[in-house]
Structures are given as structure tokens and as C-alpha cells.
Amino acid sequence: MTGTATRYLYLARHGEASPDESGLTETGRRQAVLLGRRLRDVPLTAVHHGPLPRAQQTARLIGDQLTGIPLHLSEAAGDYVPHLPDREELPAESADYYLDFLAGASAEERENGPGLARRAMDLFTGPVDGPDDRHELVVTHNFLIAWLVREAMHAPKWRWLGLNHANAALTVIRYAPGRPACVLFSNDMRHLPDELRWTGFPPELHI
């Protein structure tokens, strides 16, 4: 038996995207480079990223700051709705708000999102086989980060709603054998100067 070791999962939302979401803005590119520089001393084994241009470009710019770390495209790291709750799941006072927010989800998102979320859980969470700890980065989107944080906190499935993450912010979850998952920190932007923080985040929540 090889046993199991601890996984450290680093989650980053892509950098600021252009209005048509065809790629990153100059701000988004700067954010990605600075995040890559922050991660230089982390013993990463891989960078996973979603298929959309804003995630792919962010991952490439991060990878340019690292040495010999492979980049892997993963549909499970994409932008999708991980869970669509029924009204009965939601708090009565906020059910209308969240259901209105989710009303725009396409039929494809409704059909494929939950399966992709399960795939993300299989690929990116839990302790790892073998004797060595593993550090992995997933460059993704707000919804998946919220879903994984919710899961780590053992919160109800609907609670991915309302968890927001700024562009190029960093969240780290530790999965140690025999212990519950632990969110070490969330939405950390200390690698970004003030003028590059909070993009992609609701203005009323800037602090």
C-alpha cells in the first residue's frame, strides 16, 4: 500500500475579461502575471484551466512565470452552473432573488452543469494517492470556486450562490487524509496592487 497524502488545491478566477469575453483586458493580463509571480515558490505539479479564452489566457500567463509546470485543459474547470436548486431548498426570504438569477441558465447548462461539477470533485478534491503531498492550481470561474468552497465547508448545495470571487484572487483548500477539508484562505488579493483588486466583484462588497 502506498497510502495517501495531502492535496493543496489552489483556485483562481481568471483575470478581468473584455466586455465580449473574447479574452483578457490589459488589467486582466497584469493580474495574471502577478498571480503567477506569487505562485513561483509553490511546489505546483500542474495548472488546470477551463476551455474559455479568458481562463486559457490567464493560465498561460501564470505558466509563463513558473518553471516546467504543465498546463492541462479541463472541461470540468469551465464556466457552468453546478447546481440548480428547487425553491424548497432556498431560504424563503431569498428564493425569488436566486431563482431570478438562475432563470437565464440555458438548457445545456441545466443538463450538463451538475455532471461537470461531479467531475470537478473527482478530479480536483480529496487526498491523493501516494506518499507525497500535491499542490495543484485550477484557473477557473466564479461558480466553480464557489461550489468547491461550499463543498469543503459541508454547506447545503444551494449555498454556492452568493459566494463571490474577484478576478485573479486566490483561494486554497487543503484535503488531508483522515481530516475534513479546510479552506486555508479565500479571495486573497494581496499579490495585486490596489488598482488591480476587486474587478469582477460586486461594487457594494469592495472593502
LUMTORMAR-771982 format. One record per residue (C-alpha): residue number from 1; residue in three letters; x, y negated, z negated. Coordinates in steps of 0.2 Angstrom, whole numbers, plus 2048, in hexadecimal, padded with zeros to 3 digits. Each point is the difference from the previous one (the first is absolute). Example, Ala and Ser with C-alpha at 12.3 -4.5 7.8 and 13.67 -1.06 7.14 Angstrom:
BEGIN
<node nr="1" rest="Ala" X="83E" Y="816" Z="7D9"/>
<node nr="2" rest="Ser" X="806" Y="7EF" Z="803"/>
This chain:
BEGIN
<node nr="1" rest="Met" X="800" Y="800" Z="800"/>
<node nr="2" rest="Thr" X="806" Y="7EF" Z="804"/>
<node nr="3" rest="Gly" X="7F4" Y="7F6" Z="7F5"/>
<node nr="4" rest="Thr" X="7FA" Y="7EF" Z="803"/>
<node nr="5" rest="Ala" X="807" Y="7EE" Z="7FE"/>
<node nr="6" rest="Thr" X="7F9" Y="7EF" Z="7FF"/>
<node nr="7" rest="Arg" X="7F9" Y="7F6" Z="80F"/>
<node nr="8" rest="Tyr" X="802" Y="7ED" Z="800"/>
<node nr="9" rest="Leu" X="7F4" Y="7FA" Z="80D"/>
<node nr="10" rest="Tyr" X="803" Y="7EE" Z="806"/>
<node nr="11" rest="Leu" X="7F1" Y="7F8" Z="808"/>
<node nr="12" rest="Ala" X="801" Y="7F0" Z="80A"/>
<node nr="13" rest="Arg" X="7F3" Y="7F7" Z="80A"/>
<node nr="14" rest="His" X="806" Y="7FA" Z="811"/>
<node nr="15" rest="Gly" X="806" Y="7EE" Z="803"/>
<node nr="16" rest="Glu" X="7F4" Y="7F2" Z="804"/>
<node nr="17" rest="Ala" X="7F8" Y="804" Z="811"/>
<node nr="18" rest="Ser" X="7FC" Y="7F5" Z="80E"/>
<node nr="19" rest="Pro" X="7ED" Y="7FB" Z="802"/>
<node nr="20" rest="Asp" X="7FD" Y="80D" Z="80E"/>
<node nr="21" rest="Glu" X="80A" Y="80D" Z="7F5"/>
<node nr="22" rest="Ser" X="80B" Y="804" Z="80F"/>
<node nr="23" rest="Gly" X="810" Y="7FE" Z="7F5"/>
<node nr="24" rest="Leu" X="808" Y="7F6" Z="7F3"/>
<node nr="25" rest="Thr" X="801" Y="7ED" Z="7FE"/>
<node nr="26" rest="Glu" X="811" Y="7F8" Z="7FC"/>
<node nr="27" rest="Thr" X="7FB" Y="800" Z="7EE"/>
<node nr="28" rest="Gly" X="7FC" Y="813" Z="801"/>
<node nr="29" rest="Arg" X="811" Y="803" Z="808"/>
<node nr="30" rest="Arg" X="809" Y="7F7" Z="7F2"/>
<node nr="31" rest="Gln" X="7F6" Y="809" Z="7F3"/>
<node nr="32" rest="Ala" X="805" Y="811" Z="807"/>
<node nr="33" rest="Val" X="812" Y="7FC" Z="801"/>
<node nr="34" rest="Leu" X="800" Y="7FA" Z="7EE"/>
<node nr="35" rest="Leu" X="7F7" Y="810" Z="7FA"/>
<node nr="36" rest="Gly" X="80D" Y="80A" Z="809"/>
<node nr="37" rest="Arg" X="80E" Y="7F7" Z="7F7"/>
<node nr="38" rest="Arg" X="7F8" Y="803" Z="7F0"/>
<node nr="39" rest="Leu" X="7FF" Y="813" Z="803"/>
<node nr="40" rest="Arg" X="812" Y="802" Z="805"/>
<node nr="41" rest="Asp" X="805" Y="807" Z="7F0"/>
<node nr="42" rest="Val" X="7F2" Y="80C" Z="7FF"/>
<node nr="43" rest="Pro" X="804" Y="812" Z="804"/>
<node nr="44" rest="Leu" X="7F3" Y="801" Z="80D"/>
<node nr="45" rest="Thr" X="7FF" Y="810" Z="80A"/>
<node nr="46" rest="Ala" X="7F3" Y="7FA" Z="80D"/>
<node nr="47" rest="Val" X="7F5" Y="7F2" Z="806"/>
<node nr="48" rest="His" X="7EE" Y="805" Z="805"/>
<node nr="49" rest="His" X="7F5" Y="7F3" Z="809"/>
<node nr="50" rest="Gly" X="7EF" Y="7FF" Z="809"/>
<node nr="51" rest="Pro" X="7FE" Y="7FF" Z="812"/>
<node nr="52" rest="Leu" X="7FA" Y="7EE" Z="802"/>
<node nr="53" rest="Pro" X="80C" Y="7F3" Z="807"/>
<node nr="54" rest="Arg" X="801" Y="7F6" Z="7F0"/>
<node nr="55" rest="Ala" X="805" Y="80F" Z="7F5"/>
<node nr="56" rest="Gln" X="80C" Y="807" Z="80D"/>
<node nr="57" rest="Gln" X="809" Y="7EF" Z="802"/>
<node nr="58" rest="Thr" X="801" Y="7FE" Z="7ED"/>
<node nr="59" rest="Ala" X="807" Y="812" Z="7FE"/>
<node nr="60" rest="Arg" X="80D" Y="7FC" Z="80E"/>
<node nr="61" rest="Leu" X="806" Y="7F0" Z="7F8"/>
<node nr="62" rest="Ile" X="801" Y="808" Z="7EF"/>
<node nr="63" rest="Gly" X="80A" Y="80F" Z="808"/>
<node nr="64" rest="Asp" X="80C" Y="7F3" Z="807"/>
<node nr="65" rest="Gln" X="805" Y="7FB" Z="7EF"/>
<node nr="66" rest="Leu" X="803" Y="812" Z="7FA"/>
<node nr="67" rest="Thr" X="80D" Y="80D" Z="805"/>
<node nr="68" rest="Gly" X="7FC" Y="811" Z="808"/>
<node nr="69" rest="Ile" X="7EE" Y="801" Z="7FA"/>
<node nr="70" rest="Pro" X="7F4" Y="808" Z="80D"/>
<node nr="71" rest="Leu" X="7F0" Y="7F8" Z="804"/>
<node nr="72" rest="His" X="7F1" Y="80B" Z="803"/>
<node nr="73" rest="Leu" X="7EF" Y="7FC" Z="808"/>
<node nr="74" rest="Ser" X="7F1" Y="806" Z="7F6"/>
<node nr="75" rest="Glu" X="7EE" Y="7FF" Z="804"/>
<node nr="76" rest="Ala" X="7FC" Y="802" Z="7EE"/>
<node nr="77" rest="Ala" X="809" Y="7F0" Z="7FC"/>
<node nr="78" rest="Gly" X="7F5" Y="7F6" Z="80C"/>
<node nr="79" rest="Asp" X="7F2" Y="7F4" Z="7FD"/>
<node nr="80" rest="Tyr" X="7EF" Y="808" Z="7FC"/>
<node nr="81" rest="Val" X="7F2" Y="801" Z="7F3"/>
<node nr="82" rest="Pro" X="805" Y="80E" Z="7F4"/>
<node nr="83" rest="His" X="7EF" Y="802" Z="7F8"/>
<node nr="84" rest="Leu" X="7EF" Y="7F9" Z="803"/>
<node nr="85" rest="Pro" X="7F6" Y="800" Z="7F0"/>
<node nr="86" rest="Asp" X="7ED" Y="802" Z="7FE"/>
<node nr="87" rest="Arg" X="7F7" Y="7F2" Z="7F7"/>
<node nr="88" rest="Glu" X="7FE" Y="80C" Z="7F1"/>
<node nr="89" rest="Glu" X="813" Y="801" Z="7FE"/>
<node nr="90" rest="Leu" X="802" Y="7ED" Z="7FE"/>
<node nr="91" rest="Pro" X="7FC" Y="7F4" Z="7F2"/>
<node nr="92" rest="Ala" X="7EF" Y="7F9" Z="802"/>
<node nr="93" rest="Glu" X="806" Y="7EE" Z="7FF"/>
<node nr="94" rest="Ser" X="80D" Y="802" Z="80E"/>
<node nr="95" rest="Ala" X="7F7" Y="80D" Z="80B"/>
<node nr="96" rest="Asp" X="7F9" Y="7F4" Z="80D"/>
<node nr="97" rest="Tyr" X="811" Y="7F7" Z="801"/>
<node nr="98" rest="Tyr" X="80A" Y="810" Z="804"/>
<node nr="99" rest="Leu" X="7F3" Y="808" Z="80B"/>
<node nr="100" rest="Asp" X="800" Y="7F0" Z="80B"/>
<node nr="101" rest="Phe" X="813" Y="800" Z="801"/>
<node nr="102" rest="Leu" X="7FF" Y="812" Z="806"/>
<node nr="103" rest="Ala" X="7F2" Y="7FE" Z="80C"/>
<node nr="104" rest="Gly" X="80C" Y="7FB" Z="80E"/>
<node nr="105" rest="Ala" X="809" Y="811" Z="7FF"/>
<node nr="106" rest="Ser" X="7FF" Y="809" Z="811"/>
<node nr="107" rest="Ala" X="7F9" Y="812" Z="802"/>
<node nr="108" rest="Glu" X="812" Y="805" Z="803"/>
<node nr="109" rest="Glu" X="806" Y="7F9" Z="7F0"/>
<node nr="110" rest="Arg" X="7F1" Y="808" Z="7F7"/>
<node nr="111" rest="Glu" X="804" Y="811" Z="808"/>
<node nr="112" rest="Asn" X="813" Y="800" Z="7FF"/>
<node nr="113" rest="Gly" X="805" Y="7F5" Z="7F1"/>
<node nr="114" rest="Pro" X="7FD" Y="80D" Z="7F2"/>
<node nr="115" rest="Gly" X="80A" Y="80D" Z="809"/>
<node nr="116" rest="Leu" X="80E" Y="7F5" Z="803"/>
<node nr="117" rest="Ala" X="800" Y="7FB" Z="7ED"/>
<node nr="118" rest="Arg" X="801" Y="812" Z="7FB"/>
<node nr="119" rest="Arg" X="80E" Y="802" Z="80C"/>
<node nr="120" rest="Ala" X="809" Y="7F1" Z="7F9"/>
<node nr="121" rest="Met" X="7FE" Y="808" Z="7EE"/>
<node nr="122" rest="Asp" X="808" Y="810" Z="807"/>
<node nr="123" rest="Leu" X="80E" Y="7F8" Z="808"/>
<node nr="124" rest="Phe" X="805" Y="7F2" Z="7F4"/>
<node nr="125" rest="Thr" X="7FB" Y="804" Z="7EE"/>
<node nr="126" rest="Gly" X="804" Y="80C" Z="7F2"/>
<node nr="127" rest="Pro" X="811" Y="808" Z="7FB"/>
<node nr="128" rest="Val" X="80C" Y="807" Z="80D"/>
<node nr="129" rest="Asp" X="807" Y="811" Z="802"/>
<node nr="130" rest="Gly" X="812" Y="803" Z="7FC"/>
<node nr="131" rest="Pro" X="80C" Y="7F9" Z="7F3"/>
<node nr="132" rest="Asp" X="802" Y="7EE" Z="806"/>
<node nr="133" rest="Asp" X="7F6" Y="7F1" Z="7FE"/>
<node nr="134" rest="Arg" X="7F9" Y="7F8" Z="80F"/>
<node nr="135" rest="His" X="7FE" Y="7EE" Z="805"/>
<node nr="136" rest="Glu" X="7F4" Y="7FC" Z="80F"/>
<node nr="137" rest="Leu" X="7F9" Y="7F0" Z="807"/>
<node nr="138" rest="Val" X="7EF" Y="7FF" Z="809"/>
<node nr="139" rest="Val" X="7FD" Y="7F0" Z="80A"/>
<node nr="140" rest="Thr" X="7EE" Y="800" Z="801"/>
<node nr="141" rest="His" X="7F0" Y="7F5" Z="7FE"/>
<node nr="142" rest="Asn" X="7F6" Y="7F9" Z="7F1"/>
<node nr="143" rest="Phe" X="7F3" Y="80E" Z="800"/>
<node nr="144" rest="Leu" X="80C" Y="80E" Z="7FE"/>
<node nr="145" rest="Ile" X="80A" Y="7F8" Z="7F3"/>
<node nr="146" rest="Ala" X="7F0" Y="7FD" Z="7F6"/>
<node nr="147" rest="Trp" X="7FB" Y="812" Z="802"/>
<node nr="148" rest="Leu" X="810" Y="807" Z="7FA"/>
<node nr="149" rest="Val" X="801" Y="7F4" Z="7F1"/>
<node nr="150" rest="Arg" X="7EE" Y="805" Z="7FC"/>
<node nr="151" rest="Glu" X="804" Y="812" Z="801"/>
<node nr="152" rest="Ala" X="80F" Y="7FE" Z="7F5"/>
<node nr="153" rest="Met" X="7F6" Y="7F7" Z="7F3"/>
<node nr="154" rest="His" X="7F2" Y="80E" Z="801"/>
<node nr="155" rest="Ala" X="7F3" Y="7F3" Z="803"/>
<node nr="156" rest="Pro" X="7F0" Y="803" Z="809"/>
<node nr="157" rest="Lys" X="801" Y="802" Z="813"/>
<node nr="158" rest="Trp" X="7F7" Y="7F0" Z="804"/>
<node nr="159" rest="Arg" X="80D" Y="7F6" Z="7F6"/>
<node nr="160" rest="Trp" X="80C" Y="7FE" Z="80E"/>
<node nr="161" rest="Leu" X="7F4" Y="7F2" Z="804"/>
<node nr="162" rest="Gly" X="806" Y="7EF" Z="7F9"/>
<node nr="163" rest="Leu" X="812" Y="805" Z="7FE"/>
<node nr="164" rest="Asn" X="80A" Y="7F4" Z="80B"/>
<node nr="165" rest="His" X="812" Y="800" Z="805"/>
<node nr="166" rest="Ala" X="80A" Y="7F2" Z="808"/>
<node nr="167" rest="Asn" X="80A" Y="802" Z="810"/>
<node nr="168" rest="Ala" X="811" Y="808" Z="7FD"/>
<node nr="169" rest="Ala" X="7FC" Y="802" Z="7ED"/>
<node nr="170" rest="Leu" X="807" Y="80F" Z="7F8"/>
<node nr="171" rest="Thr" X="7F7" Y="80D" Z="7F5"/>
<node nr="172" rest="Val" X="809" Y="810" Z="7F9"/>
<node nr="173" rest="Ile" X="7F7" Y="80F" Z="7F9"/>
<node nr="174" rest="Arg" X="80A" Y="80E" Z="7F7"/>
<node nr="175" rest="Tyr" X="7FA" Y="812" Z="801"/>
<node nr="176" rest="Ala" X="80A" Y="80A" Z="7F3"/>
<node nr="177" rest="Pro" X="7FD" Y="813" Z="7FD"/>
<node nr="178" rest="Gly" X="7F5" Y="804" Z="7F2"/>
<node nr="179" rest="Arg" X="7FB" Y="7ED" Z="7FD"/>
<node nr="180" rest="Pro" X="7F2" Y="7F5" Z="807"/>
<node nr="181" rest="Ala" X="804" Y="7F4" Z="80E"/>
<node nr="182" rest="Cys" X="807" Y="7F0" Z="7FB"/>
<node nr="183" rest="Val" X="7FE" Y="7EF" Z="809"/>
<node nr="184" rest="Leu" X="811" Y="7F8" Z="7FB"/>
<node nr="185" rest="Phe" X="7FC" Y="7F0" Z="808"/>
<node nr="186" rest="Ser" X="7F3" Y="7F9" Z="80D"/>
<node nr="187" rest="Asn" X="800" Y="7F1" Z="80C"/>
<node nr="188" rest="Asp" X="811" Y="7FB" Z="7FC"/>
<node nr="189" rest="Met" X="806" Y="7F1" Z="80A"/>
<node nr="190" rest="Arg" X="810" Y="7FB" Z="7F7"/>
<node nr="191" rest="His" X="80B" Y="803" Z="810"/>
<node nr="192" rest="Leu" X="7F6" Y="7F3" Z="809"/>
<node nr="193" rest="Pro" X="803" Y="7ED" Z="7FD"/>
<node nr="194" rest="Asp" X="7F0" Y="7F6" Z="7FB"/>
<node nr="195" rest="Glu" X="7FC" Y="7FB" Z="812"/>
<node nr="196" rest="Leu" X="7FF" Y="812" Z="806"/>
<node nr="197" rest="Arg" X="7F5" Y="807" Z="7F2"/>
<node nr="198" rest="Trp" X="7ED" Y="803" Z="7FF"/>
<node nr="199" rest="Thr" X="7FD" Y="801" Z="813"/>
<node nr="200" rest="Gly" X="7F2" Y="80C" Z="803"/>
<node nr="201" rest="Phe" X="7F9" Y="7FE" Z="7EF"/>
<node nr="202" rest="Pro" X="7F0" Y="7F7" Z="7FB"/>
<node nr="203" rest="Pro" X="805" Y="7EE" Z="7FD"/>
<node nr="204" rest="Glu" X="7F6" Y="7FF" Z="7EF"/>
<node nr="205" rest="Leu" X="80B" Y="80E" Z="7F9"/>
<node nr="206" rest="His" X="811" Y="7F7" Z="803"/>
<node nr="207" rest="Ile" X="809" Y="7FE" Z="7F0"/>
